């Protein structure tokens, strides 16, 4: 029986805030997280150390819509459907 895929929707994974760290801890302690979980962030993940980078190291797919304002929000809608 296939397990459902869980999508975690977050605003930003570039910092090490409380909610982001909680998601990282949860995923790091979840069996087969890479197979059953994915993360969608609204903002782009900045290069360098970040929670997003740590989640990717776990093998969990991280998708970014790279939204930075109203115009980019409209442009992100087709990418949301594709991801």
C-alpha positions in Angstrom: 0.0 0.0 0.0 1.4 3.4 -1.0 1.7 6.0 1.7 0.4 9.5 1.0 2.9 12.2 0.1 2.9 15.1 2.6 3.6 18.6 1.3 4.8 21.1 3.8 4.1 24.7 2.7 6.3 27.3 4.2 7.0 31.0 3.5 10.8 31.0 3.8 13.5 28.5 4.5 16.5 30.9 4.4 16.7 31.5 8.1 17.0 29.4 11.2 13.7 30.4 12.9 11.6 28.4 15.3 9.1 27.0 12.9 11.8 26.2 10.3 13.9 24.4 12.9 10.9 22.5 14.1 10.2 21.3 10.5 13.9 20.3 10.1 13.9 18.3 13.4 10.6 16.6 12.4 11.9 15.6 9.0 15.3 14.4 10.4 13.5 12.1 12.9 10.9 10.8 10.4 11.5 7.4 8.9 11.8 7.6 5.1 11.2 11.3 5.1 12.6 11.7 1.6 10.1 9.2 0.2 7.0 10.6 1.9 7.5 14.3 2.4 8.2 17.4 0.2 8.6 21.0 1.0 7.3 24.0 -1.0 8.6 27.4 0.0 7.1 30.6 -1.3 10.4 32.6 -1.2 13.7 31.7 -2.9 16.3 29.9 -0.8 19.3 32.1 -0.5 22.8 30.5 -1.1 24.7 29.5 2.0 23.7 27.9 5.3 20.0 27.7 5.7 17.3 25.3 6.9 16.3 24.7 3.3 19.9 23.5 2.6 19.7 21.2 5.6 16.4 19.8 4.6 17.8 19.1 1.1 20.7 17.2 2.7 18.1 14.8 4.1 17.0 14.0 0.6 13.6 15.7 1.0 12.6 17.5 -2.2 12.4 21.3 -1.7 10.6 23.3 -4.4 10.7 27.1 -4.4 8.2 29.5 -6.1 10.6 32.4 -5.7 7.9 34.9 -4.9 9.2 38.4 -3.9 6.2 40.6 -4.7 2.8 40.8 -6.3 4.0 40.5 -9.9 6.1 37.4 -9.1 3.1 35.9 -7.3 1.1 35.9 -10.5 4.1 34.4 -12.4 4.4 31.7 -9.8 0.9 30.3 -10.3 1.9 28.2 -13.4 5.0 26.9 -11.5 2.7 25.9 -8.6 0.6 23.7 -10.9 3.8 22.1 -12.4 5.5 21.3 -9.1 
